Amino acid sequence: MQDADSPAWVRPLVRLSDGLDTITEAAYVVLTASFAVVMALGVFFRYVLNDSLAWSDELGLILFAWATFLSVATCYLHDKHFNIDLLLRVLSGAWRPRAAALAEGLSGGYILALLVSSLKGLPVVARAHTDALQLPLTLPYAAIPVAAALMLVHWLRRTATAPSVAAGVARIVVMLAFFVTVYLPLGHYVAVTGGVRIALLVLALAVPMLVGVPVAFSLGLMATTYVAVFGTIPFHTGALQVFYGIEVLAFLAVPLLILSGMLMHISGIAQRLVDFAQALVGRIRGGLAASDVVASLIFADISGSAASDTAAIGAIMIPAMKKRGYSAAFCAALQGASGTLGLMFPPAITLLLYAVAMNVSVSRLFAASLVPGVLVAASFVIVSYVHARRNGYPRERVALRELAPRTLGALPGLFAAVIVVGGILGGVFTPAEAGVVLLAYVLLLAMAVYRKAGPRRVYRATIEAGYISGMMLLLVSTSAFLAFVLAYDDVAFALADAVGAVTRERWLILVLLNIVFIVLGMFLEAAPIIFGFLPSFMPLVAQAGVDPVLWGVIFVINMGIGMLTPPVALTLYISTAIAEVPFGKAVRAAVPFMAIMVIDLFLVASYPVIATWLPNLLFGAPAH
């Protein structure tokens, strides 16, 4: 955006957009604090007074819905929604601004479609009420049209400040063309069937994603195109599916865990965990690299987010490794790989999403992921050690007298992991309750003990955490919409049937399933895969004799491989930016880590006891 050079008539729109965003950010902070307080009250009454509040979960969900969709709106203005833009990067000359105009126009088309869809859905949700408070669902649902209206203002600001008048006009034409096509709807006038429909829908996902439309918007564009092609699905279905996609109590843990991880970073707790990891493994060859893996494993246990883990630990470790002579490409590859531990070690948000979608026990799944998570981390240490010996990287000799102080310094951070994992595995807390207890504990450490996070820093950290959680939760919401239309057309079932038709052999089915999900993970985030594809494949998983909890562990390793593999490679993109190295070099350096993860995947699939031993020990063998 070129706001500073904008003509005079555009400046009021810019000021309006900025003013609305300031209010939005403040409202997000207040709402996040409010639902955290409500959930904390629920915990206090339940566990201290032994008198559960019937309304706390409902009120928490209402406040959470508003916080989520407001964070989605401010994410859009600040370009925080994850996108791929591979095609945009390779285009040159006049084609690049044309592709950019197409991306902005399609984004505006989806925003307008969401706004109209949400307004048309208001009378529908008004007929439903919450159980305890008997409040109309209009109250939380209204966050969607408000957020869509805010994004539309921001879109108009971006369009008005486009590089040229022609580019702005092109964006408006694309937006209106898409909206009119889907609102008519297309299926009433043109029968789109067979291969033509499949091609149209693949293009509806691939083209927006490749030209730089945010991935969550791209999923919404494809699902909205589905609605138009069928012509029989009410237009308000899109907004309803987006709304119900996040109306899950366990999802309240997502922004709380991410904010806790961010506060641990700014208050120095993450640095203390890194110092502790260095004291543990620094003496081996390439000790800093091994410390990076161990610190990422510990921090993943707390942040629950691959992106958060990669950014927080990478910001500390990558500069330190580069100073000690490690190649920038290896640093990026190592941190990109270590960041995937945020997917597969509790309280990973991906594990939480899987448990909700597949209706499996969160506690069993968390327990099942512990040993495989350590296995993957250990394999990364082995790769780092071999690379360090080959390149002569140094040991990090930590004096014995430093071991006790570093351990004591890390204990508060390690206890945070005990709160989350121990509380959930012990059946003491639900994921949402564990999130609010962790946040309260980290706030106490950051503000009262370490005194490195005053009100202003906490306020800013809450907004920054909102960018990440807003991005993730919009992905979940639009994934739910996509899952609905895929189920409506039996697309995912057809794909699952195609895999099942190839063979009935258990091992070949498992191999094919792993290939399918690794490839999907190369292009899509975990959320759309979990909600859009996984349910249709579960009969095949059962046919292969794989318990859903074990498959959850296998699935997150698949997602870790996909997250490290181009074209998306989210954790590698983050670590590459921190290491300041060309992406291609980082990809080549990451190949050994991809290979070792494939070996880890084979071990877990071949020897299920690696994953099932601990949950069976803690909770008993599952009934069949």
C-alpha positions, 0 to 999 in steps of 0.5 A: 500500500502506498498510503503516503503518496495517495491523492487527497480524496483517498486520505479520509478512507485511509484515516477511516481504515486506520481508526477502525483498526485501532478500535478493532485491536483494542476490542480484541484485547478487551474481548480476549481478556474477558473470555480468559477471565470468564474461563478462569472464573469457571475454573475457580468455581469448579475446582476451588468451590466445587460449584460449576458455573453453567454459563461460563462456557457459553459466555466464553464462546460468545466473547471468543467468537467476537475476539476471533473474527475481529482478529481476522479483520485486523490480520487482513489489514496488516497482511498477516494471513498466510499466503503462498504467492508462488506464481506471483514470485516467478512472474515478471514484467506486466504479468506480476501487477496483473496477477496481484490485481487478480489476487486482490480482486478475488480477496475482495470477492470473497469478503463481499460474499462473506458479508452478504452470506452472513447478513442473509444468515442472521434470520436463521441463527436468530431462531436458535438460542444458547442452552444456559443463558438462552441468548440468541445465537445472533449475538456471537454470529453478528461478529462475522458481518461486522468483521466482513464489513471491516475487511471490506473497508480495508479492501477499499483502502488497499484498492484506492491506494493501488499503484495505478488507476487501472490496477484499482479498476481491475480489482473492482471488476474481478471482485464484482465478477466473482460475486455476481457469478456465485450469487446468481448462482451459476448452477441455476443457469449452467449445468457444470458436471463431470470433469468440467466441474472438477477442473473448475473447482480445482482452479477455484482453489489453485489459482487464487492460492498461487497468485497470493490470495490468503490460503484461508480466503482461497478455501472460502473461494473454492467452497463458495464456488461449490455453492454456486455450481450446485445452485441448490445450497442456500447462499447463507450456508457459507457464513453459517459453516464459517461460524459453526467451524469455530464454535468449539469449546476446545478452540478457546485454548488456541489464542491463550496458548499462543499468547502464553508462548509469546509472553514467555518469549518477551519475558525471557522465559524462552531464553532460559529454556534455551540456556537449559537446553544448551547445558543439557546437550551443548557438550556434544559436537554441534551443541548449539544445533542440538540445543535448538532442537531440545529448546524447540521441543520444550517450547512446543510443549508450551506454545502448541504452535509450529509457527510460534515455536519456529519464530520464538526459538529461531529468533534466539538460536539462529543468530547465535548459530551463525555467529559460531560459524554455522551456515545460514542454510543449515540454520534455517533448515534445522529451525524449520525442522525443529519448528514442526515439533510444535505440530506433534508434541502436546499441547499442539494445536494440530493435535487438538484440532484432530481430537475435536474433528475425529472425536477422540480423547484429547488426553489419549492423543496427547499421551500417544504423541509424547514418545514419537515426538521425542523420537523425532526430536532425537532424530533431528539431534542425530542429523545435526551431530553428523552435519556438525562433525562433517563441517567441524562445528564447535562444542558448547562447553558449559561449566559444571557450575553453570548447570545448577543456575541454568536448571533453576532458571528454567524451572518456572518455564518447565513447570509451565509445561507440567501445568499444560500436559500434566493437567490435561493428561491427568484429567484435571483440566480441559484444553481451554481450562489448561490454556487459561491457567497457563496464561495466568501463570505466565502473566504472573511470571512475566509481570510480577517475577521477571518484571519484563512485561509491563501493560503496554508490552502485554497489550502489544503481545496480545495483538501480535498473538491475535494475528497468529490465532486469527490466521489459524482460526480463519483457516479452521472456519473456512476449512469447515465450510470446505469440508461441508461442500466436499461432503455434499458432493462426496469428493473426499469419499471418492478420493478415499474410494480410489485409494481403497480400490487400489488394494486391500493389503493393510500395508499398501493402504497405509503407504498410500494414505501416508503419501496422500496426506504428505502431498496434501500437507505440501499444499494445504495447512493441517486444518483444512485437511483435518476437516475437509479430507480426514473424515472420509478416509477414516473408514480406510484407516479402520480397514487397515486396522489402525486405531484413530489415536495412533493414526492421529500421531501418524497424521501429525508426522505427515503434516510435519513432513509437508510443512517442511516440504515446498511449495508451502513449507511454512516453518521453513519460510519463517526460519529462512526469513530469520536466517536471511538465506535464499529459500532454495538453499534452505530447501536443499539443506532441509533434505536430510531432515525430511528423510529422517522424518520419513524414517520416523514415520515408518517406525511409528507405523511399523511399531505402533507400541511406540505411540500406544504404550504410554496412553495404554499405561495411563488410561488402559487399553481401549475397548474394541 
